[in-house]
Amino acid sequence: MSEKELPAGWVWVRLSDVLSQPLINGRSVRTLGGGFPVLRLTSIKDGSIDLNESKEGAWSEEEAQPFLVTHGDYLLSRGNGSRKLVGRGGLVGDISNPVAFPDTMVRVRVNPKSMAPEYLRYLWDSPLVRRQVESLARTTAGIYKVNQKMLESISFPLAPLAEQERIVEALEGRLSSLDVAEGNLRAAHAKAEALMPRMMAALFCSVETKIHRLSDVAEVRLGRQRSPKNHAGDNMRPYLRAANVGWKGLLLEDVKEMNFTDKELETYRLEKGDIVLSEASGSPGEVGKPAMWNDEIEDCSFQNTLIRVRSKAINPHYLLYFLRCSALRGDFRAGARGVGIHHLGAAKLSSWSIPVPSGEDQARIVDALDTQLSALAAASEIFEGDRSIDRMASALRSAILNRAFTGALVPQDPTDEPASALLARIQAERAAQPKAKRTRRAATTPRKAKRAPAAAPIESAPAPSPTAAPAHAVQQEFDL
């Protein structure tokens, strides 16, 4: 947006033009119980500052005084490992107890005569400002950082003060509605996800069955361990690992290889209809996640991060649906063991109870689940991929903010005092303020004494012999 495109009464400014005080960084303070509170970086949440996110620091209230936050301050992060998060900030609301801000934040105080702090809050999250912040950020050791000079150079359109208030009011209404809609979509997605295992479990219970151990109807085997000696060899072959198994099937974009002898290949080769499950995961909900192998890759084996289940006396598709139901319901999660990494184990899975109906009922259940789950999956696609809730909400939010700061969200009022007049008045006030006098630093070395004018040479008396140097040098003082 060029300056010609600005609505009437608007003006382009830099952040430095609207500050009431210069930008300052906070102070680094180590944690100390009983000390004066200082905010954590995690206090920045959704455009606001959570004043409860603080720690007690090793400093006094007097030392913290220059860094106390006040209502209307805008605090933003100086650095982050993600370019999209660096420079994000939050507005300080009502303060019940005094608290300071840390060196990981920059404090922005705008002049309320020219800019409403709430206007800055929404403006700072707009695409216009975010593009500038992200382009200015510089990375050091993987951390993107911004500094005061960069931030002061950020330019943006400033609306008349009265219009700023109307923009803020409109944004609060529209963004609140967007938050409600986003919450409803997430709730609908969660219900759809929860409906799937309930639907599957209901079908498994709808017919007469006999309970068997899984090992009675299928072969259960843990995969081949990957070790350095197998990283190379004459028989390099493809193999699946836990990363190749997804909730919707196999993920075969990145399939690794390792050395398998012909005998090992016979043991670990996958066959059409085999089911592979994730044996372990750092996330308990991922344990036991199954997928079916359909001979996608020739002579492919599997690693010990997976368990292979090969049907012996049961419909493999029925088996797949039962295992997926157990995983989705959290049955495998409850049965997994381990700290940090949760393991299911081949022995545990072998003893797993499975309801086995007649062959006809198995086929009927598979047909019903194929139909019902395909319809449910189609509905769930609304929340995934390019149409995911996060993507849709982010795009809508950006569009609303873009309209707000191009003058398209609320109508202009010709009676509003133009932003240029506000800015000119503030600049005049700044110019009228007396400039602070510089205090000359005390000299670190004594002044040299002025050299006296040379006296006329005296020829009558010879020069005396030089005096021996004293043992300790003493500085001679002169009255100036």
MIDRENVO-291311 format. One record per residue (C-alpha): x negated, y, z. Coordinates in nm, 3 decimals. Last residue first. Layout:
<recs>
<rec X="X" Y="Y" Z="Z"/>
...
</recs>
This chain:
<recs>
<rec X="-4.683" Y="2.660" Z="3.943"/>
<rec X="-4.857" Y="2.573" Z="4.270"/>
<rec X="-5.095" Y="2.294" Z="4.183"/>
<rec X="-5.115" Y="1.939" Z="4.313"/>
<rec X="-5.423" Y="1.716" Z="4.290"/>
<rec X="-5.357" Y="1.346" Z="4.239"/>
<rec X="-5.586" Y="1.140" Z="4.460"/>
<rec X="-5.816" Y="0.867" Z="4.326"/>
<rec X="-5.953" Y="0.634" Z="4.593"/>
<rec X="-6.334" Y="0.575" Z="4.639"/>
<rec X="-6.407" Y="0.937" Z="4.547"/>
<rec X="-6.608" Y="1.016" Z="4.230"/>
<rec X="-6.952" Y="1.170" Z="4.300"/>
<rec X="-6.970" Y="1.545" Z="4.239"/>
<rec X="-7.150" Y="1.661" Z="3.926"/>
<rec X="-7.471" Y="1.868" Z="3.978"/>
<rec X="-7.413" Y="2.244" Z="3.979"/>
<rec X="-7.442" Y="2.449" Z="3.658"/>
<rec X="-7.739" Y="2.688" Z="3.653"/>
<rec X="-7.690" Y="3.044" Z="3.775"/>
<rec X="-7.768" Y="3.371" Z="3.588"/>
<rec X="-7.606" Y="3.291" Z="3.251"/>
<rec X="-7.246" Y="3.328" Z="3.339"/>
<rec X="-7.011" Y="3.244" Z="3.049"/>
<rec X="-6.696" Y="3.455" Z="3.025"/>
<rec X="-6.398" Y="3.277" Z="3.180"/>
<rec X="-6.175" Y="3.043" Z="2.978"/>
<rec X="-5.808" Y="3.115" Z="3.017"/>
<rec X="-5.641" Y="2.888" Z="3.272"/>
<rec X="-5.497" Y="2.560" Z="3.141"/>
<rec X="-5.137" Y="2.517" Z="3.232"/>
<rec X="-5.090" Y="2.224" Z="3.463"/>
<rec X="-4.954" Y="1.909" Z="3.301"/>
<rec X="-4.606" Y="1.816" Z="3.407"/>
<rec X="-4.570" Y="1.511" Z="3.624"/>
<rec X="-4.451" Y="1.186" Z="3.459"/>
<rec X="-4.103" Y="1.028" Z="3.471"/>
<rec X="-3.925" Y="1.351" Z="3.394"/>
<rec X="-3.574" Y="1.367" Z="3.534"/>
<rec X="-3.304" Y="1.299" Z="3.279"/>
<rec X="-3.127" Y="1.601" Z="3.144"/>
<rec X="-2.757" Y="1.592" Z="3.210"/>
<rec X="-2.553" Y="1.635" Z="2.896"/>
<rec X="-2.262" Y="1.863" Z="2.931"/>
<rec X="-1.922" Y="1.714" Z="2.853"/>
<rec X="-1.747" Y="1.895" Z="2.574"/>
<rec X="-1.464" Y="2.115" Z="2.684"/>
<rec X="-1.126" Y="2.002" Z="2.550"/>
<rec X="-0.992" Y="2.228" Z="2.277"/>
<rec X="-1.106" Y="1.995" Z="1.996"/>
<rec X="-0.920" Y="1.703" Z="2.153"/>
<rec X="-0.605" Y="1.908" Z="2.190"/>
<rec X="-0.632" Y="2.015" Z="1.826"/>
<rec X="-0.671" Y="1.653" Z="1.718"/>
<rec X="-0.362" Y="1.566" Z="1.921"/>
<rec X="-0.161" Y="1.842" Z="1.755"/>
<rec X="-0.275" Y="1.738" Z="1.408"/>
<rec X="-0.177" Y="1.375" Z="1.475"/>
<rec X="0.170" Y="1.467" Z="1.589"/>
<rec X="0.216" Y="1.694" Z="1.287"/>
<rec X="0.092" Y="1.418" Z="1.053"/>
<rec X="0.339" Y="1.174" Z="1.211"/>
<rec X="0.623" Y="1.389" Z="1.086"/>
<rec X="0.875" Y="1.515" Z="1.346"/>
<rec X="1.195" Y="1.324" Z="1.276"/>
<rec X="1.474" Y="1.532" Z="1.118"/>
<rec X="1.435" Y="1.357" Z="0.782"/>
<rec X="1.542" Y="1.024" Z="0.943"/>
<rec X="1.396" Y="0.717" Z="0.773"/>
<rec X="1.595" Y="0.396" Z="0.748"/>
<rec X="1.480" Y="0.078" Z="0.930"/>
<rec X="1.299" Y="-0.231" Z="0.799"/>
<rec X="1.160" Y="-0.100" Z="0.469"/>
<rec X="0.910" Y="0.157" Z="0.601"/>
<rec X="0.602" Y="-0.038" Z="0.493"/>
<rec X="0.521" Y="-0.131" Z="0.850"/>
<rec X="0.851" Y="-0.299" Z="0.928"/>
<rec X="0.878" Y="-0.479" Z="0.595"/>
<rec X="0.537" Y="-0.639" Z="0.648"/>
<rec X="0.633" Y="-0.738" Z="1.002"/>
<rec X="0.947" Y="-0.913" Z="0.877"/>
<rec X="0.756" Y="-1.093" Z="0.600"/>
<rec X="0.481" Y="-1.204" Z="0.838"/>
<rec X="0.739" Y="-1.346" Z="1.080"/>
<rec X="0.918" Y="-1.527" Z="0.800"/>
<rec X="0.595" Y="-1.684" Z="0.674"/>
<rec X="0.489" Y="-1.789" Z="1.024"/>
<rec X="0.829" Y="-1.943" Z="1.099"/>
<rec X="0.831" Y="-2.136" Z="0.771"/>
<rec X="0.476" Y="-2.263" Z="0.813"/>
<rec X="0.524" Y="-2.367" Z="1.176"/>
<rec X="0.857" Y="-2.537" Z="1.104"/>
<rec X="0.710" Y="-2.735" Z="0.819"/>
<rec X="0.825" Y="-2.657" Z="0.465"/>
<rec X="0.479" Y="-2.689" Z="0.309"/>
<rec X="0.446" Y="-3.031" Z="0.470"/>
<rec X="0.708" Y="-3.130" Z="0.730"/>
<rec X="1.027" Y="-3.003" Z="0.896"/>
<rec X="1.265" Y="-3.042" Z="0.601"/>
<rec X="1.099" Y="-3.377" Z="0.534"/>
<rec X="1.283" Y="-3.507" Z="0.842"/>
<rec X="1.612" Y="-3.525" Z="0.650"/>
<rec X="1.452" Y="-3.745" Z="0.384"/>
<rec X="1.304" Y="-3.965" Z="0.658"/>
<rec X="1.648" Y="-4.008" Z="0.815"/>
<rec X="1.794" Y="-4.117" Z="0.481"/>
<rec X="1.503" Y="-4.360" Z="0.426"/>
<rec X="1.547" Y="-4.482" Z="0.782"/>
<rec X="1.911" Y="-4.573" Z="0.733"/>
<rec X="1.871" Y="-4.757" Z="0.403"/>
<rec X="1.550" Y="-4.950" Z="0.478"/>
<rec X="1.678" Y="-5.017" Z="0.831"/>
<rec X="1.995" Y="-5.183" Z="0.701"/>
<rec X="1.802" Y="-5.395" Z="0.450"/>
<rec X="1.549" Y="-5.505" Z="0.717"/>
<rec X="1.829" Y="-5.592" Z="0.961"/>
<rec X="2.005" Y="-5.806" Z="0.698"/>
<rec X="1.678" Y="-5.985" Z="0.610"/>
<rec X="1.613" Y="-6.066" Z="0.976"/>
<rec X="1.973" Y="-6.178" Z="1.017"/>
<rec X="1.937" Y="-6.422" Z="0.729"/>
<rec X="1.608" Y="-6.558" Z="0.866"/>
<rec X="1.764" Y="-6.618" Z="1.204"/>
<rec X="1.684" Y="-6.386" Z="1.492"/>
<rec X="1.341" Y="-6.346" Z="1.653"/>
<rec X="1.313" Y="-6.107" Z="1.948"/>
<rec X="0.945" Y="-6.028" Z="2.017"/>
<rec X="0.754" Y="-6.052" Z="2.343"/>
<rec X="0.390" Y="-5.943" Z="2.336"/>
<rec X="0.144" Y="-6.217" Z="2.440"/>
<rec X="-0.066" Y="-6.176" Z="2.126"/>
<rec X="-0.062" Y="-5.797" Z="2.171"/>
<rec X="-0.228" Y="-5.818" Z="2.510"/>
<rec X="-0.492" Y="-6.060" Z="2.377"/>
<rec X="-0.560" Y="-5.836" Z="2.076"/>
<rec X="-0.620" Y="-5.528" Z="2.291"/>
<rec X="-0.402" Y="-5.221" Z="2.346"/>
<rec X="-0.680" Y="-4.978" Z="2.437"/>
<rec X="-0.645" Y="-4.616" Z="2.555"/>
<rec X="-0.960" Y="-4.406" Z="2.525"/>
<rec X="-0.996" Y="-4.138" Z="2.794"/>
<rec X="-0.957" Y="-4.391" Z="3.075"/>
<rec X="-0.836" Y="-4.735" Z="2.967"/>
<rec X="-0.528" Y="-4.955" Z="2.941"/>
<rec X="-0.237" Y="-4.974" Z="2.699"/>
<rec X="0.095" Y="-5.132" Z="2.801"/>
<rec X="0.284" Y="-4.807" Z="2.853"/>
<rec X="0.154" Y="-4.668" Z="2.525"/>
<rec X="0.250" Y="-4.992" Z="2.351"/>
<rec X="0.608" Y="-4.952" Z="2.471"/>
<rec X="0.615" Y="-4.582" Z="2.381"/>
<rec X="0.944" Y="-4.595" Z="2.189"/>
<rec X="0.762" Y="-4.510" Z="1.865"/>
<rec X="0.507" Y="-4.791" Z="1.909"/>
<rec X="0.764" Y="-5.059" Z="1.994"/>
<rec X="0.985" Y="-4.945" Z="1.704"/>
<rec X="0.687" Y="-4.961" Z="1.468"/>
<rec X="0.611" Y="-5.316" Z="1.585"/>
<rec X="0.974" Y="-5.423" Z="1.528"/>
<rec X="0.988" Y="-5.256" Z="1.188"/>
<rec X="0.665" Y="-5.424" Z="1.075"/>
<rec X="0.782" Y="-5.766" Z="1.197"/>
<rec X="1.110" Y="-5.730" Z="1.006"/>
<rec X="0.905" Y="-5.639" Z="0.700"/>
<rec X="0.679" Y="-5.943" Z="0.756"/>
<rec X="0.983" Y="-6.181" Z="0.776"/>
<rec X="0.883" Y="-6.437" Z="1.039"/>
<rec X="0.712" Y="-6.776" Z="1.058"/>
<rec X="0.341" Y="-6.717" Z="1.001"/>
<rec X="0.314" Y="-6.338" Z="0.971"/>
<rec X="-0.032" Y="-6.184" Z="0.984"/>
<rec X="-0.096" Y="-5.921" Z="1.252"/>
<rec X="-0.433" Y="-5.747" Z="1.212"/>
<rec X="-0.564" Y="-5.537" Z="1.499"/>
<rec X="-0.754" Y="-5.218" Z="1.419"/>
<rec X="-1.043" Y="-5.030" Z="1.581"/>
<rec X="-1.227" Y="-5.359" Z="1.531"/>
<rec X="-1.276" Y="-5.286" Z="1.161"/>
<rec X="-1.076" Y="-5.420" Z="0.866"/>
<rec X="-1.138" Y="-5.596" Z="0.535"/>
<rec X="-1.077" Y="-5.504" Z="0.170"/>
<rec X="-1.149" Y="-5.755" Z="-0.107"/>
<rec X="-0.955" Y="-5.558" Z="-0.371"/>
<rec X="-0.789" Y="-5.234" Z="-0.265"/>
<rec X="-0.412" Y="-5.162" Z="-0.256"/>
<rec X="-0.334" Y="-5.526" Z="-0.177"/>
<rec X="-0.005" Y="-5.441" Z="-0.004"/>
<rec X="-0.114" Y="-5.380" Z="0.358"/>
<rec X="0.161" Y="-5.279" Z="0.602"/>
<rec X="0.125" Y="-5.004" Z="0.862"/>
<rec X="0.138" Y="-4.997" Z="1.242"/>
<rec X="0.073" Y="-4.740" Z="1.524"/>
<rec X="-0.020" Y="-4.956" Z="1.825"/>
<rec X="-0.181" Y="-4.672" Z="2.020"/>
<rec X="-0.103" Y="-4.328" Z="1.875"/>
<rec X="0.113" Y="-4.215" Z="2.170"/>
<rec X="-0.173" Y="-4.275" Z="2.412"/>
<rec X="-0.393" Y="-4.014" Z="2.237"/>
<rec X="-0.762" Y="-4.100" Z="2.269"/>
<rec X="-0.679" Y="-4.402" Z="2.058"/>
<rec X="-0.716" Y="-4.780" Z="2.058"/>
<rec X="-0.603" Y="-5.089" Z="1.866"/>
<rec X="-0.442" Y="-4.903" Z="1.575"/>
<rec X="-0.220" Y="-5.162" Z="1.408"/>
<rec X="-0.265" Y="-5.347" Z="1.079"/>
<rec X="0.016" Y="-5.550" Z="0.924"/>
<rec X="-0.059" Y="-5.813" Z="0.661"/>
<rec X="0.199" Y="-5.846" Z="0.380"/>
<rec X="-0.057" Y="-5.872" Z="0.101"/>
<rec X="-0.381" Y="-6.012" Z="0.239"/>
<rec X="-0.665" Y="-5.843" Z="0.426"/>
<rec X="-1.011" Y="-5.995" Z="0.436"/>
<rec X="-1.150" Y="-6.041" Z="0.787"/>
<rec X="-1.223" Y="-6.413" Z="0.812"/>
<rec X="-1.294" Y="-6.488" Z="0.446"/>
<rec X="-1.503" Y="-6.173" Z="0.426"/>
<rec X="-1.711" Y="-6.288" Z="0.720"/>
<rec X="-1.799" Y="-6.608" Z="0.531"/>
<rec X="-1.886" Y="-6.414" Z="0.215"/>
<rec X="-2.108" Y="-6.185" Z="0.419"/>
<rec X="-1.972" Y="-5.839" Z="0.496"/>
<rec X="-2.184" Y="-5.520" Z="0.474"/>
<rec X="-2.005" Y="-5.192" Z="0.534"/>
<rec X="-1.783" Y="-4.958" Z="0.334"/>
<rec X="-1.562" Y="-4.658" Z="0.420"/>
<rec X="-1.216" Y="-4.567" Z="0.287"/>
<rec X="-1.132" Y="-4.197" Z="0.265"/>
<rec X="-0.820" Y="-4.122" Z="0.058"/>
<rec X="-0.655" Y="-4.447" Z="0.171"/>
<rec X="-0.405" Y="-4.329" Z="0.432"/>
<rec X="-0.175" Y="-4.627" Z="0.494"/>
<rec X="0.189" Y="-4.584" Z="0.590"/>
<rec X="0.430" Y="-4.325" Z="0.722"/>
<rec X="0.301" Y="-4.320" Z="1.079"/>
<rec X="-0.057" Y="-4.322" Z="0.957"/>
<rec X="-0.331" Y="-4.586" Z="0.944"/>
<rec X="-0.659" Y="-4.512" Z="0.763"/>
<rec X="-0.811" Y="-4.325" Z="1.060"/>
<rec X="-0.790" Y="-4.648" Z="1.266"/>
<rec X="-1.033" Y="-4.825" Z="1.032"/>
<rec X="-0.997" Y="-5.006" Z="0.701"/>
<rec X="-1.280" Y="-5.180" Z="0.518"/>
<rec X="-1.444" Y="-5.161" Z="0.177"/>
<rec X="-1.732" Y="-5.400" Z="0.092"/>
<rec X="-2.110" Y="-5.378" Z="0.086"/>
<rec X="-2.248" Y="-5.726" Z="0.022"/>
<rec X="-2.619" Y="-5.680" Z="-0.046"/>
<rec X="-2.678" Y="-5.477" Z="0.269"/>
<rec X="-2.638" Y="-5.142" Z="0.444"/>
<rec X="-2.454" Y="-5.005" Z="0.747"/>
<rec X="-2.411" Y="-5.358" Z="0.881"/>
<rec X="-2.725" Y="-5.359" Z="1.095"/>
<rec X="-2.611" Y="-5.031" Z="1.251"/>
<rec X="-2.296" Y="-5.193" Z="1.399"/>
<rec X="-1.927" Y="-5.192" Z="1.304"/>
<rec X="-1.730" Y="-5.457" Z="1.487"/>
<rec X="-1.502" Y="-5.675" Z="1.272"/>
<rec X="-1.129" Y="-5.654" Z="1.335"/>
<rec X="-0.917" Y="-5.799" Z="1.616"/>
<rec X="-0.688" Y="-6.087" Z="1.518"/>
<rec X="-0.322" Y="-6.175" Z="1.581"/>
<rec X="-0.170" Y="-6.460" Z="1.378"/>
<rec X="0.209" Y="-6.445" Z="1.372"/>
<rec X="0.520" Y="-6.630" Z="1.493"/>
<rec X="0.402" Y="-6.794" Z="1.815"/>
<rec X="0.128" Y="-6.529" Z="1.869"/>
<rec X="0.404" Y="-6.267" Z="1.905"/>
<rec X="0.543" Y="-6.454" Z="2.203"/>
<rec X="0.899" Y="-6.554" Z="2.140"/>
<rec X="1.244" Y="-6.436" Z="2.249"/>
<rec X="1.538" Y="-6.594" Z="2.067"/>
<rec X="1.792" Y="-6.378" Z="1.892"/>
<rec X="2.165" Y="-6.327" Z="1.844"/>
<rec X="2.236" Y="-6.011" Z="1.652"/>
<rec X="2.293" Y="-5.643" Z="1.731"/>
<rec X="1.997" Y="-5.608" Z="1.967"/>
<rec X="1.741" Y="-5.558" Z="1.688"/>
<rec X="1.984" Y="-5.317" Z="1.521"/>
<rec X="2.013" Y="-5.101" Z="1.832"/>
<rec X="1.634" Y="-5.095" Z="1.872"/>
<rec X="1.592" Y="-4.959" Z="1.520"/>
<rec X="1.847" Y="-4.680" Z="1.568"/>
<rec X="1.692" Y="-4.587" Z="1.900"/>
<rec X="1.344" Y="-4.586" Z="1.741"/>
<rec X="1.461" Y="-4.342" Z="1.468"/>
<rec X="1.683" Y="-4.116" Z="1.677"/>
<rec X="1.394" Y="-3.980" Z="1.881"/>
<rec X="1.228" Y="-3.833" Z="1.569"/>
<rec X="1.557" Y="-3.682" Z="1.453"/>
<rec X="1.621" Y="-3.539" Z="1.799"/>
<rec X="1.272" Y="-3.387" Z="1.807"/>
<rec X="1.327" Y="-3.231" Z="1.464"/>
<rec X="1.659" Y="-3.084" Z="1.576"/>
<rec X="1.495" Y="-2.939" Z="1.888"/>
<rec X="1.217" Y="-2.792" Z="1.676"/>
<rec X="1.472" Y="-2.639" Z="1.441"/>
<rec X="1.665" Y="-2.490" Z="1.732"/>
<rec X="1.348" Y="-2.341" Z="1.878"/>
<rec X="1.258" Y="-2.186" Z="1.544"/>
<rec X="1.606" Y="-2.037" Z="1.516"/>
<rec X="1.578" Y="-1.889" Z="1.867"/>
<rec X="1.232" Y="-1.748" Z="1.792"/>
<rec X="1.361" Y="-1.598" Z="1.466"/>
<rec X="1.648" Y="-1.432" Z="1.651"/>
<rec X="1.398" Y="-1.283" Z="1.896"/>
<rec X="1.188" Y="-1.168" Z="1.601"/>
<rec X="1.487" Y="-0.988" Z="1.449"/>
<rec X="1.600" Y="-0.814" Z="1.767"/>
<rec X="1.256" Y="-0.715" Z="1.893"/>
<rec X="1.162" Y="-0.599" Z="1.546"/>
<rec X="1.464" Y="-0.369" Z="1.521"/>
<rec X="1.389" Y="-0.207" Z="1.857"/>
<rec X="1.022" Y="-0.165" Z="1.769"/>
<rec X="1.110" Y="-0.008" Z="1.434"/>
<rec X="1.356" Y="0.234" Z="1.596"/>
<rec X="1.093" Y="0.340" Z="1.849"/>
<rec X="0.836" Y="0.391" Z="1.575"/>
<rec X="1.094" Y="0.600" Z="1.389"/>
<rec X="1.106" Y="0.846" Z="1.679"/>
<rec X="0.725" Y="0.863" Z="1.686"/>
<rec X="0.695" Y="0.932" Z="1.316"/>
<rec X="0.537" Y="0.634" Z="1.137"/>
<rec X="0.164" Y="0.561" Z="1.131"/>
<rec X="0.030" Y="0.357" Z="0.841"/>
<rec X="-0.280" Y="0.145" Z="0.916"/>
<rec X="-0.659" Y="0.163" Z="0.917"/>
<rec X="-0.901" Y="-0.048" Z="1.123"/>
<rec X="-1.226" Y="0.150" Z="1.161"/>
<rec X="-1.202" Y="0.166" Z="1.543"/>
<rec X="-1.195" Y="-0.214" Z="1.552"/>
<rec X="-1.520" Y="-0.255" Z="1.362"/>
<rec X="-1.698" Y="0.000" Z="1.579"/>
<rec X="-1.567" Y="-0.163" Z="1.896"/>
<rec X="-1.693" Y="-0.509" Z="1.809"/>
<rec X="-1.551" Y="-0.820" Z="1.644"/>
<rec X="-1.669" Y="-1.178" Z="1.680"/>
<rec X="-1.628" Y="-1.515" Z="1.511"/>
<rec X="-1.799" Y="-1.797" Z="1.704"/>
<rec X="-1.970" Y="-2.078" Z="1.506"/>
<rec X="-2.321" Y="-1.994" Z="1.623"/>
<rec X="-2.267" Y="-1.629" Z="1.535"/>
<rec X="-1.983" Y="-1.534" Z="1.302"/>
<rec X="-1.883" Y="-1.186" Z="1.191"/>
<rec X="-1.530" Y="-1.050" Z="1.192"/>
<rec X="-1.465" Y="-0.766" Z="0.946"/>
<rec X="-1.262" Y="-0.971" Z="0.698"/>
<rec X="-1.054" Y="-1.128" Z="0.976"/>
<rec X="-0.977" Y="-0.791" Z="1.135"/>
<rec X="-0.886" Y="-0.629" Z="0.803"/>
<rec X="-0.655" Y="-0.908" Z="0.691"/>
<rec X="-0.494" Y="-0.916" Z="1.037"/>
<rec X="-0.413" Y="-0.544" Z="1.020"/>
<rec X="-0.210" Y="-0.557" Z="0.697"/>
<rec X="-0.068" Y="-0.903" Z="0.769"/>
<rec X="0.102" Y="-0.767" Z="1.086"/>
<rec X="-0.006" Y="-0.891" Z="1.429"/>
<rec X="-0.163" Y="-0.558" Z="1.526"/>
<rec X="0.147" Y="-0.371" Z="1.408"/>
<rec X="0.366" Y="-0.559" Z="1.655"/>
<rec X="0.161" Y="-0.463" Z="1.961"/>
<rec X="0.074" Y="-0.121" Z="1.824"/>
<rec X="0.443" Y="-0.028" Z="1.800"/>
<rec X="0.489" Y="-0.147" Z="2.161"/>
<rec X="0.208" Y="0.090" Z="2.266"/>
<rec X="0.404" Y="0.382" Z="2.113"/>
<rec X="0.183" Y="0.605" Z="1.900"/>
<rec X="0.129" Y="0.978" Z="1.870"/>
<rec X="0.218" Y="1.126" Z="2.208"/>
<rec X="0.160" Y="0.784" Z="2.368"/>
<rec X="-0.215" Y="0.821" Z="2.300"/>
<rec X="-0.339" Y="0.468" Z="2.253"/>
<rec X="-0.537" Y="0.270" Z="2.507"/>
<rec X="-0.717" Y="-0.034" Z="2.363"/>
<rec X="-0.916" Y="-0.258" Z="2.599"/>
<rec X="-1.157" Y="-0.509" Z="2.449"/>
<rec X="-1.168" Y="-0.862" Z="2.588"/>
<rec X="-1.431" Y="-1.133" Z="2.650"/>
<rec X="-1.601" Y="-0.893" Z="2.893"/>
<rec X="-1.322" Y="-0.949" Z="3.143"/>
<rec X="-1.011" Y="-0.746" Z="3.240"/>
<rec X="-0.921" Y="-0.610" Z="3.584"/>
<rec X="-0.624" Y="-0.679" Z="3.810"/>
<rec X="-0.410" Y="-0.467" Z="4.042"/>
<rec X="-0.095" Y="-0.634" Z="4.177"/>
<rec X="0.265" Y="-0.585" Z="4.057"/>
<rec X="0.184" Y="-0.469" Z="3.706"/>
<rec X="0.461" Y="-0.410" Z="3.451"/>
<rec X="0.365" Y="-0.494" Z="3.093"/>
<rec X="0.023" Y="-0.529" Z="2.935"/>
<rec X="0.037" Y="-0.580" Z="2.559"/>
<rec X="-0.141" Y="-0.874" Z="2.400"/>
<rec X="-0.419" Y="-0.936" Z="2.154"/>
<rec X="-0.559" Y="-1.130" Z="1.862"/>
<rec X="-0.901" Y="-1.004" Z="1.758"/>
<rec X="-1.032" Y="-1.350" Z="1.677"/>
<rec X="-0.749" Y="-1.602" Z="1.640"/>
<rec X="-0.738" Y="-1.653" Z="1.262"/>
<rec X="-1.119" Y="-1.656" Z="1.241"/>
<rec X="-1.121" Y="-1.957" Z="1.473"/>
<rec X="-1.406" Y="-2.014" Z="1.719"/>
<rec X="-1.302" Y="-1.696" Z="1.897"/>
<rec X="-1.446" Y="-1.358" Z="1.987"/>
<rec X="-1.367" Y="-1.010" Z="2.116"/>
<rec X="-1.013" Y="-1.097" Z="2.223"/>
<rec X="-0.761" Y="-0.816" Z="2.249"/>
<rec X="-0.612" Y="-0.616" Z="2.534"/>
<rec X="-0.346" Y="-0.350" Z="2.471"/>
<rec X="-0.283" Y="-0.123" Z="2.768"/>
<rec X="0.078" Y="-0.009" Z="2.808"/>
<rec X="0.101" Y="-0.061" Z="3.184"/>
<rec X="-0.248" Y="-0.038" Z="3.334"/>
<rec X="-0.552" Y="-0.264" Z="3.339"/>
<rec X="-0.837" Y="-0.207" Z="3.582"/>
<rec X="-1.183" Y="-0.205" Z="3.422"/>
<rec X="-1.325" Y="0.122" Z="3.556"/>
<rec X="-1.206" Y="0.027" Z="3.911"/>
<rec X="-1.364" Y="-0.321" Z="3.920"/>
<rec X="-1.668" Y="-0.206" Z="4.117"/>
<rec X="-1.443" Y="-0.029" Z="4.369"/>
<rec X="-1.216" Y="-0.331" Z="4.394"/>
<rec X="-1.519" Y="-0.542" Z="4.483"/>
<rec X="-1.703" Y="-0.798" Z="4.276"/>
<rec X="-1.762" Y="-1.174" Z="4.258"/>
<rec X="-1.441" Y="-1.263" Z="4.080"/>
<rec X="-1.110" Y="-1.423" Z="4.171"/>
<rec X="-0.942" Y="-1.576" Z="3.865"/>
<rec X="-0.659" Y="-1.466" Z="3.639"/>
<rec X="-0.372" Y="-1.600" Z="3.429"/>
<rec X="-0.097" Y="-1.453" Z="3.648"/>
<rec X="-0.115" Y="-1.128" Z="3.449"/>
<rec X="0.018" Y="-1.304" Z="3.140"/>
<rec X="-0.064" Y="-1.049" Z="2.872"/>
<rec X="0.173" Y="-1.021" Z="2.576"/>
<rec X="0.153" Y="-1.067" Z="2.198"/>
<rec X="0.229" Y="-1.439" Z="2.206"/>
<rec X="-0.003" Y="-1.520" Z="2.496"/>
<rec X="-0.328" Y="-1.346" Z="2.591"/>
<rec X="-0.387" Y="-1.461" Z="2.951"/>
<rec X="-0.607" Y="-1.741" Z="2.814"/>
<rec X="-0.898" Y="-1.495" Z="2.805"/>
<rec X="-0.889" Y="-1.498" Z="3.185"/>
<rec X="-0.801" Y="-1.187" Z="3.381"/>
<rec X="-1.005" Y="-1.057" Z="3.675"/>
<rec X="-0.905" Y="-1.066" Z="4.040"/>
<rec X="-1.122" Y="-0.907" Z="4.315"/>
<rec X="-1.307" Y="-1.164" Z="4.524"/>
<rec X="-1.164" Y="-1.407" Z="4.781"/>
<rec X="-1.304" Y="-1.711" Z="4.604"/>
<rec X="-1.589" Y="-1.625" Z="4.370"/>
<rec X="-1.595" Y="-1.678" Z="3.995"/>
<rec X="-1.867" Y="-1.499" Z="3.802"/>
<rec X="-1.789" Y="-1.159" Z="3.656"/>
<rec X="-1.848" Y="-1.044" Z="3.299"/>
<rec X="-1.713" Y="-0.694" Z="3.250"/>
<rec X="-1.454" Y="-0.561" Z="3.009"/>
<rec X="-1.528" Y="-0.401" Z="2.676"/>
<rec X="-1.432" Y="-0.040" Z="2.613"/>
<rec X="-1.243" Y="0.144" Z="2.341"/>
<rec X="-1.252" Y="0.520" Z="2.383"/>
<rec X="-0.960" Y="0.685" Z="2.563"/>
<rec X="-0.633" Y="0.835" Z="2.434"/>
<rec X="-0.679" Y="0.654" Z="2.105"/>
<rec X="-0.475" Y="0.750" Z="1.798"/>
<rec X="-0.748" Y="0.860" Z="1.554"/>
<rec X="-0.990" Y="0.580" Z="1.649"/>
<rec X="-0.736" Y="0.324" Z="1.526"/>
<rec X="-0.758" Y="0.476" Z="1.181"/>
<rec X="-0.476" Y="0.673" Z="1.031"/>
<rec X="-0.255" Y="0.678" Z="0.719"/>
<rec X="0.047" Y="0.903" Z="0.746"/>
<rec X="0.425" Y="0.865" Z="0.759"/>
<rec X="0.675" Y="1.153" Z="0.743"/>
<rec X="0.825" Y="1.043" Z="0.411"/>
<rec X="0.758" Y="0.679" Z="0.336"/>
<rec X="0.406" Y="0.578" Z="0.233"/>
<rec X="0.365" Y="0.473" Z="-0.130"/>
<rec X="0.140" Y="0.764" Z="-0.221"/>
<rec X="-0.101" Y="0.665" Z="0.058"/>
<rec X="-0.155" Y="0.329" Z="-0.109"/>
<rec X="0.000" Y="0.000" Z="0.000"/>
</recs>
